[in-house]
Amino acid sequence: MRAASAHPSGVLGNLPAPDVRVGPGADPSWWRQAVVYQIYPRSFADSNGDGVGDLPGITSRVDYLSRLGVDAVWLSPFYPSALADGGYDVDDYRAVDPTLGTLDDFDDLVGGLHGAGIRLVVDIVPNHTSNRHEWFREALRSAPGSSARDRYVFRTGSGIAGEQPPSDWQSLFGGPAWEPVGDGEWYLHLFAPEQPDLNWANAEVRADFLQTLRFWSDRGVDGFRVDVAHGLAKELADPMPSQRELDTGVLVDGAHPWEDRDEVHDIYREWRTVFDEYDPPRTAVAEAWVPTHRRTRYASPDGLGQAFNFDLLKAGWNAEDFHSVIEENLELAAPTSASTTWVFSNHDVVRHASRFALPDGTDLVQWLLHGGLDPAPDAELGMRRARAVTLLALALPGSTYLYQGEELGLPEVADLPTWSLQDPTWVRSAGKEKGRDGCRVPLPWTVEGPSFGFGEGASHLPQPSWFASYAVAAQLADPDSTLALYTRALQLRRALQTAETLTWVDSGSDVVAFRRPNGWCSITNFGATPIPVPPGKLLVVSDRLPDADTLPPNVTAWLRQTSGRSESEENQ
Ligand code: NOJ
């Protein structure tokens, strides 16, 4: 049997060491092929035993991140928040939630990460504030038509006395998207009522966000992940379209009242001028839920520069889907000079070790409602496939976004008791959708102890007993663990990756295989029967091989195939 991990020495030859400097003078294109590790701060590491993860907790784990080999951390919101939506309801954009620490703790985190050569990307939430933000409090105290109300999207209600909402729009978390304030006006909230939408046609809103971008950039932040990037620009002229018209997509590109409007790019052009004030320029990645062909505009170099590609979140387990998603996204990235991104898991979706354990097309909302039992997941298959697709994605040009815990192969906690649920979706959908808490359960660091080493007390979402077997401590001791696989893959990737080119290798309809510079080759068997391992030196495999020449189903292998050409020639 060939082990899942062989040692890199000897197979990589004398490749030049990658440039991992951060700060002024550092490589401005560091983000193009970076591995970015998402931290959901309340569920990563709890330093003070209050059950909630915090910034000092993250700082205390910088060694772990460094050993894992990530290039950057994306930190989900850490701002003061009442947690109506996991921190995406921000009270103050230039402060740290006291439960998570202080600005000094933030500076320590930046220092710790930068000291280890790891960049920091912070989440920014410009579509809405929280209802506790001082602007919104002022808007509520102020009269209709006031400048305080103009920072938000207030409209007069319909009906004789404004007692009906201005339109029948539904919020994305369920229930009406309008909330009355008692004087005939209603405010728009595309998400929870505690998340009033900002009016981006208001000059003060625009100017204030530029200050926020500078505030964090001055503190050393390297980039921003832009929440709901497609939603900021709004055109709510009467008569507003009905929800049915919005749902059926009768509105052509750019005509939707709040989704993906052309004016949104004016905002990002302003932001770009701020990003470019810094050395190296600050980066940004758009969370833009728009059709694939419209995504590139968010990734344009005079805008945010990069946009999430969520296509692999929907790809089924078959080579054709993967091949076409990869090809399309590489083609789309090329003309904008952006690099594409690859994502299998994040804080909003069912963890991919569980998704791939279920038949393609499973309704995940129903599956969660049934406590993860119907259909029954094939956990072993899910793990094999999750490891295989991750190894595949890590060989692709572009940046890969990892979500905390996926390096442990953590499955979704699908049977969280309903009393513990925090996601507003649960209440807003009247119990029809359980929401996203199952992927936000605090990480297990040790096999024993209260909250498995997450902290010294119970964790804010309950961890199941089976978390013990996924603990970091258990995996560090196991050379075949998922953690060992990720660590090795990231180490190899960093050493091997140069030009952002890919050459497809035709290996049959059930196989995805391609070559990168430096003789780096990745091959994944999506089929039901074993295939031969191509020639070359085996660098890493996502699972054990039955023998040196056979790649079983559901496995990816990386090889180094050296041609007669020198490494420097290949890198041209
Ligand atoms: C997208 C974020 O990823 C999600 O967690 C949040 O609920 C919505 N935006 C609203 O901010």
Residues whose N, C-alpha, C, O or C-beta is under 5 A from the ligand:
A	BS01	NOJ	D85 Y88 F191 D227 V228 D348
